[in-house]
Amino acid sequence: MNIQTLAAIDIGSNSVRLLIENVIDHDGQIQFQKNTLLRLPVRLGEEAFLQRRMSAKTAERLTEAMKAFHSIMSVHGVVHYKACATSAMREMENAEEVLRKVHKASGIDISVISGEEEARIINISQRAYALKLKKDCLFIDVGGGSTETVVFVDGHSTAEESFQIGAVRILNHKVKKSEWKRMKAWLRHKVDLHRKLTLVGSGGNINRLFKMSEQAPGTALGLHNLRSMVEQLQDCSVDERIERFDLSPDRADVIVPAGGVFLTIMLWLGAEKIYVPKIGLSDGLLQRAYDEYCNLHITH
């Protein structure tokens, strides 16, 4: 048995995440075993969508987060990692300058990926779940700055798209009506092609909503239940959401618009339920890290 420890760093619009997993190779059978998941509330989206530049203060917070991640990976003996930034960093005019400074201070090399590449990486993480469900699926990942969608038919992805619709972007009134129309048209076209698509949601907010529903893992979250929870949260102030529902401050404000995106899509498509496995971009990044590590190992 051969065990290697790898990591993925996801720098999103609302938070940054470090996922560390043990990859176990048992006679060619590969198993990914979660070790550590750490989430820090370094919200990049507000500055990205309003000023299109990262302030010195936020850049320092991002740097400190990456220095902490570097130390944690070192303690865990991580042999390879993959670090990517998504929607917010794509819109920062000073992103290249900031990331150079972050790399110099922390040793973490971060790539800014396109929306299309983000959808492809999420695709990697979702493929196994699609095969497990044994259904044709529409995966919906709602983040702080963008929403990624992937269609799986017969266990293979047939379409993927990224939309500039996300919870932090919605909070700051930076989603264009034309983008909502584009997403609606794309989704309806895909459902017209594949009538029996099962909806699967991912992202921190839908995960939290599913936990709040107190349903058993593996069961689907119903439209009525999801709508009821979103409306209940919407009727509360952000402070009340933190107190009554035990939400972190950086989750309490974005959970309602994120939930609203899922509800809107379900209503567009006439879907009565959505499955919520705990998978997302970080899982796909870790698979990419493992593939890179294997290629480097073979090469050398």
N, C-alpha and C positions, 0 to 999 in steps of 0.2 A: 504493500500500500504506500502510495506517494501522496503527501499532503503539502500544498503550497498555499500561502496566504496572499490574496490580491485585494485591491481596493478600487472603488469608483468614487469620484467627486462630481457632484451635480450642482452647478452654480446657477440657480434659477432666479426668477424675478422677485420671489417672496422670501426664499431662504436658500441656504447652502447645505448640502448633505454629504456626509461621508459614509459609505457602505463598505464594510470589510467582510470578506467571506473566506472560508477555508475551502479550497478546491481539492477534492479527494479523488485520486485516480486509483481505482481498485481493479487491476487487470484490464485496463481499457474502459471500464465503466466510470464515467465522470459524474460526481455528485457535488453540487454547490451547497455549502452549509453556512448559513448566516452566523456571523460572529459579533459584529458591532454595527449599529446604525446611530449616527449622531446628526442632529439637525440644529443649525444655528440661524437665528432670525436676522440675517444681513439683507435687508430689503433693498434691492437694487432697482426695482421697477419704477418707483415713484420718480426718481431722478431721471431714469432712462426715458420714460414716457412724457415727462413734463419739460425737463431741461436738455435732455439728450446728452448730458455730460455727467460724469461721476465726480462728486465733490471730494476734496482732500480728506474730509472726515470719514466718508463712506469707504473710500479707498483704503484708509488706515484700518477700518473695521474688517474689510475683506482680507487685507494682509494678515492681520492678527488671527483671523479664522484659519487661513491657509497655513500659518506657522503652527497653530495648534493641531491641525490635521496632519501635518508632516511629522510632528512629534508622536502623535497617536499611532500613525502607520509604522514609525520606527520601533515603538514599543511592541507592536504586534508582529514585527518581522515581515512586513509586506514586501514581496519580491517584485511586484509590478503594479502600477496603477494607471487609471485613465481619468483625466479631469477635463470636463467640458462645461462651457457656459452657453446659455440659451438666449431666449428672447430679449431680456433686458440688455445684456452685453452686446447683442447684435445692433442695438440702436444707440449705443454710447459712441459719441464722436471721438472720445479720448480713450476708447477701450484698449487699443494697442499700447499706448503709453502706460496705462494703469497696469496692464498684465505684465509688461516688462518689469515694472517696479515690484509687483507681487512676486514674480519669479526670482528676482534678485534677492528679495528679503526672505522668502520662504523656501525656495528650491522647488516649488510646485509649478509645473509647466501646464498651462491651461490653454485649450483650444476653444475658439468660438465656432460653434456649428450652426449651419443654416437650419431653417425650419424643416426642410425636406430631409436633411440628415438626421435631425431629431426624431422625425417620424420613423425613419428607417431603424434607428437604434431602439426605439420603443417597440418596433416590430419584432426585434430579436427577443425581447423579454416576453412578449405576448404569445409567441408561436407555440410554446409548450402548453400554455393554458388552453389555447384553441384546440389543440390535439386532445387534451384531457377532457374538455367539454364534449368533444365529438359533435360539434355543431358549427354551422357557418356563423361567423361572428363579426360584429362591428365594434372595434375597440375605440374608446374615447378617453383621451388623457387631457384633463383640464389643468393647466398650470397658472402661474401668476401673469404671464405675458402672452401665452399662446395656447391653442387647443390643437392637439394632433389626433388624427383619425386614421385607422388602419382597418381594411376589410380582409378577412380570412375566409376562403372558400375551400373546402376539402383539405383543410390543414395548411394551405399555402396563401400567402398574402397576394391579393390581386389588385389592391389600390391603397394608396396612402397620401395624405394631404395635411398641410399645416395651415392654420388660420390665426390671424392676429386678434384673437379673442381670448382674454384671460382675466382672472379675478382682480389683479392689481390694475390692469389696464381699464377694466370696467369701472372700478372705484374712482379712477382719475378721469373718467369720461373721455377715453381715448380710443374707443372702438368705433369704427366707421359703420354706418348703416349698410354700405355696400359690402362690407366684410360679412355681416350677418346674412345678407342675401346670397352671397357666394357660398357660404357654408351650407345654407338651407338647400340651395340648388344641387350642390355636390352630393349631399347626404341623400336627398330624395332620388337622385339619379341612381346611386348605388343600390338603394333599397328596391327601386324598380327593377334593377337587374337581378337582384337576389332577394326574393320576397321573405325568406325565413331567416333573416339575420338576427342573431341573439346579441343584445347589447351588453358590453362589458366596460365598466368604468374604472379609471385609475387616476391617481393623484392624491395628495395628502388630504384634501377637503372631502372628497367622496369616501375615502377611507374613514375619516372621522365621523361623517354622517352615518356610515354603516355601523360603526361602533356604537353611536348614540341610539341606533334602532334596536340594539340588544338582540339582534337575530343571530342564529347559529351560523358559524363559518360555512361557506359553500352554498348557502341559500341566497336567493335573489331578493334584492330590495325592490319593493313594489312602488309604483308611481304614486299611489295615494299616500303611502308612508313617507316617501321622500318629500312630497309636496307639504305634508303636514309639518315635518321637521323644519323645512326651510321657512315656512310661514311663521312658525313659532319663534324661530331665531330672528326673523325680520321684524317681529313685533317688539323685540328687546333692543335696548341700546347696547353698544359695544361693551360697556362696563357690566351690564346685566348678563350678557352672554358669558363673560369671563367668570362671573360669580356663580351663576346658576348652572352653567353647563361645563364648568372646569376647562374652558378653552384658554389657550395661551393668547396674549395680546396680539401677536402677529397672525393668529389663526382666526380670532374672533371677528375681524372686519371682512376678511376675504371669503369666509365660508358661505355667506349668503349669495354673493354674485357667482361663485363657483357652482353652488347647488343650483342656481338659476340657469346656468348654461346646460347642465345635465337635464333639468326639467324641460327646458325649451326644446332640446333635441328629441327627448322622449315624446313630447307632444307633437312635434313635426312628423315623427315617424309612426305615431300611433302605438308606441311601445308601452306595455303595462309593467315591465320589470327590467332590472339591470343587475348583472352580477358584479361583485366588487372584490376581486382578489387583490392581495397586497403586492402588486407588481408595478413597475414603472421604468422611467428613464435610467435610474441608478442600476437596476438589474441588467438592462441591456448594455450599459457602459461596462459593467463588470465582466459580462461575456466577451465584450470587445477587448478588455484588458487581458483576459485569459487567452484569447486567440493571438493577440500580439505577443504575449509571453511565450506561447508555444512556438510561434514563428521565429522569435529571437533565439530560443533554446535550440531549435533545429538548425538555424543558420550558423550558430556558434558551437 
